[in-house]
Amino acid sequence: MYGLDKSVDFQFLVGKELLQLCIGLYQLILNFTDHVEITVECVIRLTSIDGSIIEISSDNPELSKNLTSLLGSTVESVDVERVGELTLNFSQGYRLAIIDSNEDEESFTITTPDHEVVV
């Protein structure tokens, strides 16, 4: 577990629209506008508009289909709610928590044209 660096200001994600989901066997990639990419190899939790929660593991691609409801949505705000948990709040009311759940390796990577954040 690398941990979530508290000095990183994740506000650069605000205003980014989710354009594409790439679902792999052990990895999920979320591609946003402005060449921002989040590569996920951990547990994520999707909270829908009605409050229902779906926990998705990167090694279970079948459940990743639930993320298609986020396509075309824009990140309205970003929260670091717990140690190792980054939550993206989307314009349509969805919340996506990306959880640093891997003990021995990286859980997720955020890549922009200017820098990379590895958690």
N, CA, C and O atoms as a DFTB+ gen file, in Angstrom:
476 C
 N C O
     1  1       0.851      -1.174       0.000
     2  2       0.000       0.000       0.000
     3  2       0.893       1.232       0.000
     4  3       1.636       1.454       0.956
     5  1       0.833       2.027      -1.045
     6  2       1.649       3.228      -1.142
     7  2       1.071       4.380      -0.331
     8  3       1.819       5.206       0.193
     9  1      -0.219       4.442      -0.226
    10  2      -0.870       5.521       0.514
    11  2      -1.191       6.703      -0.370
    12  3      -0.603       6.894      -1.434
    13  1      -2.119       7.474       0.088
    14  2      -2.578       8.662      -0.624
    15  2      -1.846       9.860      -0.054
    16  3      -2.020      10.195       1.118
    17  1      -1.037      10.502      -0.862
    18  2      -0.240      11.639      -0.424
    19  2      -1.161      12.824      -0.120
    20  3      -1.816      13.360      -1.014
    21  1      -1.198      13.220       1.144
    22  2      -2.105      14.297       1.567
    23  2      -1.720      15.665       1.006
    24  3      -2.516      16.603       1.040
    25  1      -0.496      15.772       0.492
    26  2      -0.063      17.054      -0.067
    27  2      -0.570      17.263      -1.495
    28  3      -0.472      18.368      -2.029
    29  1      -1.107      16.214      -2.113
    30  2      -1.598      16.329      -3.487
    31  2      -2.976      16.980      -3.490
    32  3      -3.880      16.549      -2.774
    33  1      -3.121      18.012      -4.295
    34  2      -4.403      18.685      -4.460
    35  2      -5.085      18.078      -5.689
    36  3      -4.665      18.319      -6.821
    37  1      -6.116      17.308      -5.462
    38  2      -6.798      16.600      -6.540
    39  2      -7.846      17.460      -7.253
    40  3      -8.643      16.935      -8.030
    41  1      -7.855      18.748      -7.005
    42  2      -8.833      19.626      -7.644
    43  2      -8.649      19.700      -9.159
    44  3      -9.548      20.153      -9.869
    45  1      -7.497      19.260      -9.659
    46  2      -7.284      19.248     -11.105
    47  2      -8.255      18.293     -11.801
    48  3      -8.412      18.358     -13.021
    49  1      -8.905      17.412     -11.048
    50  2      -9.889      16.492     -11.623
    51  2     -11.258      17.148     -11.821
    52  3     -12.068      16.669     -12.615
    53  1     -11.512      18.230     -11.108
    54  2     -12.803      18.915     -11.199
    55  2     -12.979      19.483     -12.608
    56  3     -12.085      20.125     -13.158
    57  1     -14.148      19.227     -13.164
    58  2     -14.470      19.710     -14.501
    59  2     -14.120      18.735     -15.615
    60  3     -14.446      18.979     -16.776
    61  1     -13.468      17.644     -15.276
    62  2     -13.104      16.648     -16.294
    63  2     -14.303      15.743     -16.580
    64  3     -14.968      15.262     -15.662
    65  1     -14.565      15.522     -17.862
    66  2     -15.661      14.657     -18.298
    67  2     -15.127      13.259     -18.571
    68  3     -14.078      13.104     -19.195
    69  1     -15.844      12.240     -18.105
    70  2     -15.455      10.867     -18.360
    71  2     -15.868      10.498     -19.779
    72  3     -17.054      10.473     -20.108
    73  1     -14.872      10.213     -20.612
    74  2     -15.110       9.928     -22.020
    75  2     -15.109       8.448     -22.354
    76  3     -15.804       8.013     -23.272
    77  1     -14.318       7.663     -21.602
    78  2     -14.125       6.270     -21.995
    79  2     -13.784       5.407     -20.794
    80  3     -13.073       5.832     -19.884
    81  1     -14.303       4.191     -20.809
    82  2     -13.951       3.153     -19.839
    83  2     -13.261       2.034     -20.601
    84  3     -13.763       1.567     -21.624
    85  1     -12.121       1.609     -20.104
    86  2     -11.422       0.464     -20.680
    87  2     -11.409      -0.616     -19.608
    88  3     -10.793      -0.449     -18.556
    89  1     -12.083      -1.710     -19.877
    90  2     -12.232      -2.775     -18.892
    91  2     -11.363      -3.952     -19.292
    92  3     -11.535      -4.544     -20.357
    93  1     -10.421      -4.277     -18.410
    94  2      -9.534      -5.397     -18.640
    95  2      -9.747      -6.467     -17.592
    96  3     -10.591      -6.329     -16.707
    97  1      -8.990      -7.518     -17.698
    98  2      -9.137      -8.636     -16.790
    99  2      -8.770      -8.281     -15.356
   100  3      -9.423      -8.742     -14.419
   101  1      -7.732      -7.465     -15.171
   102  2      -7.293      -7.089     -13.817
   103  2      -7.133      -5.586     -13.656
   104  3      -6.542      -5.125     -12.680
   105  1      -7.647      -4.828     -14.596
   106  2      -7.411      -3.390     -14.585
   107  2      -8.589      -2.659     -15.228
   108  3      -9.216      -3.151     -16.167
   109  1      -8.861      -1.496     -14.705
   110  2      -9.894      -0.618     -15.242
   111  2      -9.247       0.732     -15.510
   112  3      -8.539       1.263     -14.655
   113  1      -9.484       1.283     -16.681
   114  2      -8.919       2.591     -17.016
   115  2     -10.065       3.545     -17.313
   116  3     -10.941       3.246     -18.124
   117  1     -10.051       4.701     -16.645
   118  2     -11.033       5.747     -16.878
   119  2     -10.319       6.888     -17.598
   120  3      -9.381       7.475     -17.060
   121  1     -10.762       7.198     -18.808
   122  2     -10.169       8.272     -19.595
   123  2     -11.084       9.488     -19.580
   124  3     -12.263       9.407     -19.924
   125  1     -10.510      10.620     -19.170
   126  2     -11.236      11.877     -19.046
   127  2     -10.745      12.874     -20.096
   128  3      -9.763      12.627     -20.796
   129  1     -11.439      13.989     -20.189
   130  2     -10.993      15.075     -21.057
   131  2      -9.628      15.580     -20.587
   132  3      -9.210      15.319     -19.458
   133  1      -8.955      16.294     -21.458
   134  2      -7.646      16.902     -21.191
   135  2      -6.567      15.862     -20.900
   136  3      -5.608      16.144     -20.183
   137  1      -6.721      14.674     -21.449
   138  2      -5.712      13.600     -21.336
   139  2      -5.442      13.191     -19.895
   140  3      -4.306      12.889     -19.528
   141  1      -6.490      13.183     -19.085
   142  2      -6.386      12.709     -17.701
   143  2      -6.870      11.263     -17.690
   144  3      -7.919      10.935     -18.244
   145  1      -6.079      10.404     -17.044
   146  2      -6.378       8.980     -17.004
   147  2      -6.217       8.457     -15.576
   148  3      -5.249       8.781     -14.888
   149  1      -7.173       7.650     -15.149
   150  2      -7.054       6.960     -13.867
   151  2      -7.043       5.462     -14.166
   152  3      -7.998       4.913     -14.716
   153  1      -5.949       4.822     -13.791
   154  2      -5.800       3.384     -13.954
   155  2      -6.045       2.750     -12.595
   156  3      -5.365       3.076     -11.623
   157  1      -7.011       1.850     -12.525
   158  2      -7.460       1.273     -11.256
   159  2      -7.129      -0.214     -11.214
   160  3      -7.459      -0.963     -12.134
   161  1      -6.478      -0.627     -10.141
   162  2      -6.176      -2.040      -9.910
   163  2      -6.542      -2.394      -8.470
   164  3      -5.821      -3.123      -7.789
   165  1      -7.676      -1.864      -8.027
   166  2      -8.089      -2.005      -6.631
   167  2      -9.605      -2.095      -6.550
   168  3     -10.283      -2.290      -7.559
   169  1     -10.116      -1.953      -5.360
   170  2     -11.556      -1.948      -5.129
   171  2     -12.084      -0.528      -5.318
   172  3     -11.480       0.438      -4.852
   173  1     -13.212      -0.417      -6.003
   174  2     -13.898       0.868      -6.116
   175  2     -15.341       0.668      -5.673
   176  3     -15.888      -0.433      -5.734
   177  1     -15.936       1.761      -5.227
   178  2     -17.316       1.700      -4.733
   179  2     -18.119       2.780      -5.459
   180  3     -17.813       3.968      -5.364
   181  1     -19.140       2.349      -6.178
   182  2     -20.013       3.258      -6.908
   183  2     -21.303       3.440      -6.130
   184  3     -22.004       2.469      -5.842
   185  1     -21.615       4.674      -5.793
   186  2     -22.877       5.000      -5.136
   187  2     -23.749       5.709      -6.163
   188  3     -23.367       6.748      -6.702
   189  1     -24.918       5.144      -6.431
   190  2     -25.801       5.701      -7.448
   191  2     -26.663       6.823      -6.876
   192  3     -26.609       7.132      -5.686
   193  1     -27.434       7.405      -7.736
   194  2     -28.298       8.526      -7.365
   195  2     -29.271       8.143      -6.262
   196  3     -29.555       8.953      -5.380
   197  1     -29.787       6.914      -6.300
   198  2     -30.751       6.470      -5.295
   199  2     -30.092       5.982      -3.999
   200  3     -30.783       5.544      -3.080
   201  1     -28.755       6.058      -3.925
   202  2     -28.045       5.675      -2.709
   203  2     -27.581       4.233      -2.672
   204  3     -26.909       3.825      -1.724
   205  1     -27.927       3.449      -3.691
   206  2     -27.458       2.060      -3.700
   207  2     -25.959       2.029      -3.989
   208  3     -25.429       2.862      -4.724
   209  1     -25.294       1.044      -3.389
   210  2     -23.835       0.954      -3.478
   211  2     -23.449      -0.365      -4.136
   212  3     -23.952      -1.431      -3.782
   213  1     -22.540      -0.261      -5.106
   214  2     -21.989      -1.443      -5.757
   215  2     -20.483      -1.408      -5.543
   216  3     -19.822      -0.435      -5.906
   217  1     -19.940      -2.468      -4.952
   218  2     -18.500      -2.565      -4.782
   219  2     -17.942      -3.384      -5.933
   220  3     -18.400      -4.492      -6.210
   221  1     -16.947      -2.817      -6.593
   222  2     -16.387      -3.417      -7.792
   223  2     -14.905      -3.663      -7.569
   224  3     -14.167      -2.758      -7.181
   225  1     -14.484      -4.874      -7.813
   226  2     -13.071      -5.222      -7.710
   227  2     -12.491      -5.236      -9.114
   228  3     -13.145      -5.681     -10.057
   229  1     -11.261      -4.749      -9.254
   230  2     -10.649      -4.696     -10.580
   231  2     -10.436      -6.075     -11.187
   232  3     -10.216      -6.192     -12.393
   233  1     -10.498      -7.122     -10.367
   234  2     -10.331      -8.463     -10.919
   235  2     -11.671      -9.142     -11.222
   236  3     -11.724     -10.348     -11.459
   237  1     -12.756      -8.352     -11.210
   238  2     -14.068      -8.863     -11.569
   239  2     -14.669      -7.945     -12.639
   240  3     -15.501      -7.095     -12.322
   241  1     -14.259      -8.106     -13.892
   242  2     -14.691      -7.191     -14.942
   243  2     -16.197      -7.163     -15.175
   244  3     -16.713      -6.170     -15.688
   245  1     -16.907      -8.214     -14.816
   246  2     -18.357      -8.267     -15.023
   247  2     -19.071      -7.116     -14.306
   248  3     -19.993      -6.521     -14.864
   249  1     -18.655      -6.801     -13.081
   250  2     -19.311      -5.731     -12.327
   251  2     -18.955      -4.334     -12.845
   252  3     -19.664      -3.368     -12.564
   253  1     -17.873      -4.229     -13.590
   254  2     -17.431      -2.928     -14.107
   255  2     -18.440      -2.311     -15.066
   256  3     -18.409      -1.103     -15.301
   257  1     -19.337      -3.125     -15.624
   258  2     -20.349      -2.605     -16.555
   259  2     -21.232      -1.545     -15.892
   260  3     -21.809      -0.700     -16.577
   261  1     -21.338      -1.590     -14.575
   262  2     -22.151      -0.597     -13.859
   263  2     -21.576       0.814     -13.969
   264  3     -22.281       1.794     -13.725
   265  1     -20.323       0.916     -14.327
   266  2     -19.677       2.223     -14.448
   267  2     -20.072       2.967     -15.718
   268  3     -19.771       4.153     -15.852
   269  1     -20.740       2.294     -16.650
   270  2     -21.121       2.962     -17.892
   271  2     -22.080       4.129     -17.644
   272  3     -22.186       5.032     -18.473
   273  1     -22.767       4.111     -16.521
   274  2     -23.671       5.223     -16.189
   275  2     -22.907       6.521     -15.941
   276  3     -23.500       7.599     -15.939
   277  1     -21.605       6.425     -15.733
   278  2     -20.790       7.618     -15.506
   279  2     -20.319       8.280     -16.797
   280  3     -19.894       9.436     -16.780
   281  1     -20.391       7.562     -17.912
   282  2     -19.916       8.111     -19.179
   283  2     -20.651       9.407     -19.515
   284  3     -21.878       9.475     -19.439
   285  1     -19.896      10.418     -19.882
   286  2     -20.471      11.719     -20.201
   287  2     -20.675      12.610     -18.998
   288  3     -21.038      13.777     -19.149
   289  1     -20.450      12.085     -17.804
   290  2     -20.580      12.889     -16.585
   291  2     -19.282      13.639     -16.303
   292  3     -18.202      13.236     -16.734
   293  1     -19.418      14.718     -15.582
   294  2     -18.275      15.566     -15.229
   295  2     -18.013      15.480     -13.741
   296  3     -18.947      15.420     -12.941
   297  1     -16.752      15.473     -13.371
   298  2     -16.381      15.481     -11.953
   299  2     -16.694      16.872     -11.395
   300  3     -16.139      17.870     -11.855
   301  1     -17.587      16.931     -10.401
   302  2     -17.958      18.209      -9.784
   303  2     -17.111      18.544      -8.568
   304  3     -16.839      19.713      -8.295
   305  1     -16.695      17.510      -7.837
   306  2     -15.840      17.743      -6.667
   307  2     -15.083      16.467      -6.348
   308  3     -15.445      15.378      -6.793
   309  1     -14.030      16.626      -5.569
   310  2     -13.166      15.508      -5.186
   311  2     -12.956      15.576      -3.684
   312  3     -12.695      16.645      -3.133
   313  1     -13.070      14.419      -3.016
   314  2     -12.861      14.359      -1.566
   315  2     -11.833      13.279      -1.251
   316  3     -11.817      12.219      -1.876
   317  1     -10.991      13.557      -0.291
   318  2     -10.138      12.532       0.298
   319  2     -10.747      12.290       1.663
   320  3     -10.444      12.991       2.628
   321  1     -11.619      11.278       1.732
   322  2     -12.434      11.085       2.926
   323  2     -11.755      10.268       4.006
   324  3     -11.948      10.528       5.193
   325  1     -10.975       9.299       3.616
   326  2     -10.279       8.431       4.564
   327  2      -8.874       8.219       4.047
   328  3      -8.543       8.572       2.915
   329  1      -8.065       7.640       4.893
   330  2      -6.716       7.312       4.454
   331  2      -6.821       6.349       3.278
   332  3      -7.379       5.259       3.404
   333  1      -6.287       6.755       2.150
   334  2      -6.277       5.885       0.987
   335  2      -7.566       5.819       0.202
   336  3      -7.719       4.917      -0.621
   337  1      -8.502       6.729       0.414
   338  2      -9.760       6.699      -0.341
   339  2     -10.005       8.044      -1.008
   340  3     -10.133       9.074      -0.346
   341  1     -10.066       8.010      -2.329
   342  2     -10.328       9.196      -3.125
   343  2     -11.732       9.066      -3.700
   344  3     -12.048       8.064      -4.340
   345  1     -12.578      10.071      -3.477
   346  2     -13.960      10.015      -3.965
   347  2     -14.189      11.106      -4.997
   348  3     -13.921      12.283      -4.755
   349  1     -14.696      10.685      -6.163
   350  2     -15.065      11.612      -7.229
   351  2     -16.582      11.751      -7.215
   352  3     -17.304      10.758      -7.292
   353  1     -17.054      12.976      -7.118
   354  2     -18.492      13.269      -7.135
   355  2     -18.847      13.770      -8.531
   356  3     -18.328      14.792      -8.981
   357  1     -19.736      13.044      -9.216
   358  2     -20.056      13.343     -10.611
   359  2     -21.320      14.183     -10.749
   360  3     -22.160      14.230      -9.850
   361  1     -21.432      14.843     -11.895
   362  2     -22.520      15.777     -12.175
   363  2     -23.898      15.140     -12.131
   364  3     -24.870      15.833     -11.830
   365  1     -24.022      13.870     -12.414
   366  2     -25.337      13.230     -12.411
   367  2     -25.711      12.683     -11.041
   368  3     -26.724      11.997     -10.903
   369  1     -24.900      12.982     -10.025
   370  2     -25.213      12.555      -8.671
   371  2     -24.522      11.286      -8.216
   372  3     -24.690      10.868      -7.070
   373  1     -23.756      10.673      -9.082
   374  2     -23.017       9.467      -8.713
   375  2     -21.748       9.828      -7.936
   376  3     -21.177      10.904      -8.110
   377  1     -21.324       8.897      -7.074
   378  2     -20.058       9.028      -6.340
   379  2     -19.231       7.787      -6.612
   380  3     -19.733       6.664      -6.557
   381  1     -17.969       8.000      -6.905
   382  2     -17.069       6.887      -7.157
   383  2     -15.894       6.993      -6.192
   384  3     -15.078       7.910      -6.283
   385  1     -15.824       6.038      -5.263
   386  2     -14.718       5.992      -4.301
   387  2     -13.683       4.997      -4.811
   388  3     -14.000       3.840      -5.085
   389  1     -12.454       5.458      -4.934
   390  2     -11.340       4.608      -5.353
   391  2     -10.527       4.344      -4.095
   392  3     -10.010       5.274      -3.476
   393  1     -10.417       3.089      -3.724
   394  2      -9.895       2.713      -2.411
   395  2      -8.520       2.067      -2.544
   396  3      -8.332       1.142      -3.335
   397  1      -7.576       2.555      -1.775
   398  2      -6.223       1.988      -1.760
   399  2      -6.279       0.652      -1.021
   400  3      -5.985       0.578       0.172
   401  1      -6.662      -0.402      -1.746
   402  2      -6.927      -1.696      -1.119
   403  2      -5.832      -2.737      -1.340
   404  3      -5.929      -3.851      -0.824
   405  1      -4.803      -2.395      -2.093
   406  2      -3.712      -3.338      -2.352
   407  2      -2.573      -3.092      -1.367
   408  3      -2.037      -1.986      -1.295
   409  1      -2.210      -4.108      -0.622
   410  2      -1.188      -3.942       0.408
   411  2       0.227      -3.924      -0.135
   412  3       1.078      -3.222       0.411
   413  1       0.506      -4.671      -1.190
   414  2       1.880      -4.842      -1.644
   415  2       2.217      -4.133      -2.948
   416  3       3.363      -4.187      -3.395
   417  1       1.272      -3.489      -3.551
   418  2       1.523      -2.824      -4.827
   419  2       0.578      -1.655      -4.990
   420  3      -0.281      -1.408      -4.144
   421  1       0.749      -0.932      -6.097
   422  2      -0.102       0.234      -6.291
   423  2      -1.560      -0.167      -6.486
   424  3      -1.870      -1.230      -7.023
   425  1      -2.438       0.717      -6.032
   426  2      -3.877       0.498      -6.178
   427  2      -4.437       1.259      -7.371
   428  3      -5.265       0.745      -8.123
   429  1      -3.963       2.504      -7.531
   430  2      -4.403       3.281      -8.682
   431  2      -3.363       4.335      -9.026
   432  3      -2.549       4.739      -8.195
   433  1      -3.421       4.767     -10.285
   434  2      -2.500       5.776     -10.787
   435  2      -3.305       6.821     -11.530
   436  3      -4.165       6.488     -12.346
   437  1      -3.030       8.078     -11.251
   438  2      -3.674       9.177     -11.973
   439  2      -2.587       9.840     -12.815
   440  3      -1.565      10.290     -12.296
   441  1      -2.828       9.891     -14.118
   442  2      -1.845      10.442     -15.042
   443  2      -2.444      11.648     -15.761
   444  3      -3.563      11.591     -16.271
   445  1      -1.687      12.727     -15.792
   446  2      -2.049      13.922     -16.543
   447  2      -0.873      14.254     -17.454
   448  3       0.190      13.648     -17.318
   449  1      -1.032      15.192     -18.373
   450  2       0.119      15.557     -19.190
   451  2       1.285      16.118     -18.367
   452  3       2.431      16.075     -18.813
   453  1       1.002      16.642     -17.173
   454  2       2.033      17.295     -16.373
   455  2       2.643      16.425     -15.287
   456  3       3.810      16.611     -14.942
   457  1       1.890      15.482     -14.740
   458  2       2.436      14.675     -13.648
   459  2       1.660      13.366     -13.471
   460  3       0.653      13.112     -14.132
   461  1       2.171      12.561     -12.560
   462  2       1.562      11.265     -12.256
   463  2       1.495      11.081     -10.754
   464  3       2.457      11.365     -10.041
   465  1       0.348      10.601     -10.271
   466  2       0.150      10.318      -8.851
   467  2      -0.058       8.821      -8.727
   468  3      -0.985       8.275      -9.324
   469  1       0.792       8.147      -7.960
   470  2       0.686       6.709      -7.751
   471  2       0.280       6.451      -6.312
   472  3       0.920       6.931      -5.376
   473  1      -0.796       5.684      -6.147
   474  2      -1.293       5.359      -4.802
   475  2      -1.258       3.856      -4.645
   476  3      -1.630       3.337      -3.592
